[in-house]
Amino acid sequence: MICELDSASRLPDADRREATARLVTRLFAYHYECNSFYRRLCEEAGVDPRTVTTIRGLAAIPLLPVGLFKQSNAHLLLSRPLDEVELEIRSTGTSGVPSVARRDTKTTTAVALALMAQYREFFSVSGGAGLFLCPSPAENPEMGLAKVFNLFCGLLDRSHYALHGYSIREDEAVEFLVHEQGNRLRHVFGPPFLVNRLLDYLVKSGSELKLDEDSLVVTLGGWKRYTGATIDERKFREKAARRLGIAQANIRDMYGLIESDMLAIECEHHHKHVPPWCHVSVRDLGNPSREVPDGVRGVIAVLSGLNTSYPAFILTEDVGIRSEGECECGRRGQMVSFSRRLKGAEVGCCAVNIEREIDAAHARASRAPGEPSPLSLHRASPAR
Amino acid sequence: MARFSDEIIEHFTHPKNVGELPEPDADASVADPVCGDQVHLTVRVGDGRICEARFLAHGCAAALGTASIVTAWIVGMGPEDLARVDEATVTQRVGGLAPGQSHCARLAVEVLHALADDLRTPQGSE
């Protein structure tokens, strides 16, 4: 399915649902067998893998609230022993408490191949130059957002990171893009607020920068800033298209969370497609055990058919809408749109934290010598 | 070497002394600004030596395992012993750390030194 994503995304509904259900139910039975913590959850919920066999039945699979991945006793979530864990990736929001997803070798391989297949299927990238407006994995090796973006580097001929130690160098970013003009097809990757900073810099500095006809701007990380302000997605696309001289169809956002293995990528019509190895279920805002119909806003749940490390059947803290059918782009299947964070949930993920750190670094750099720092990097609040 | 030592695997899978002591005699918190790992220690002291320790930690498995190991290790230590702990000793104590996990030893040293400072601070002086 991963290697033939193009055809898997165009399967008739019945075939695709059957394939997705087969993947997810197989893993449900596996985690029920291998994970005593999860099996107890299932027993308490009265759900047994023998009773879950169809796509409709997936709604009964007990979900792990995403907050569990931040807890000290996260070892309980594992279905495999720690010595089989190859990769730990994390996301850190405004609370500063990291959420850590631990992947065994099999899952690491499956997720890496899946993301690469999606990049190829949605973007057809096989070369060119990439400007990355995000931390590099060299600086933040476990940051989920950095890892997900960095996979693009393997497809590109040249990559450049314009964020150094939480300091963004817009001048360097522009210089890179200007230097690559006429040499390579240029793309820009980063969280929306950082791409937005580049666009504002172009305006302020009066720089005229036009990308290429097939250039892409790919964003990930959410539209809400740590300050609470929101970047309007539609206005952002209009602004980016105008400033960079590319079609809005080439400005694509992605939605995902590290715990779920899922990356939903926008097609040229700006619909976020759920990959066929995942199943999205939207839950009642007041009662997350109840699934709501397509088109109704609720809490997003993601069930992965790839993860053998832990039961990646995740109840997120995101509110959104699911739909299903044939998109104008020709793909069939589930689509998901993110609306907002759940009330009471901390704002955002890696991207939100990046922006906060950038502003903090900027404030430190702007302070007069000898002026005391309002921030302490080494003395954190008690980890609770 | 293996990604995780046997000691880290044991303490991550069966953590010891998890939690917070109510009304501790001393406490310390540290966080790694790059990866976000956090460790919080609380201790009770008798006759100038630690007699009980608890931890709360968030982050990678090596950080969680190291914090658990440390709470068992420091029982019986006084502030001067804590202040002498260095990264090499921690690394040895946890059975070795793979490349990319050395920050866990640094974090442990920082929290133990901060704990030593807190123990040396006369009560009511803050």
Interface residues (C-beta under 8 A of the other chain):
Chain A: K70 Q71 S72 N73 A74 H75 P81 L82 D83 V85 E86 E88 R90 T92 G96 V97 P98 V100 R102 E139 N140 P141 E142 L377 H378 R379 A380 S381 P382 A383 R384
Chain B: A2 R3 F4 I8 I9 F12 T13 P15 V18 E20 D27 S29 V30 A31 P33 V34 C35 G36 D37 Q38 V39 H40 L56 A57 H58 G59 C60 A61 L64 G100 E110 A114
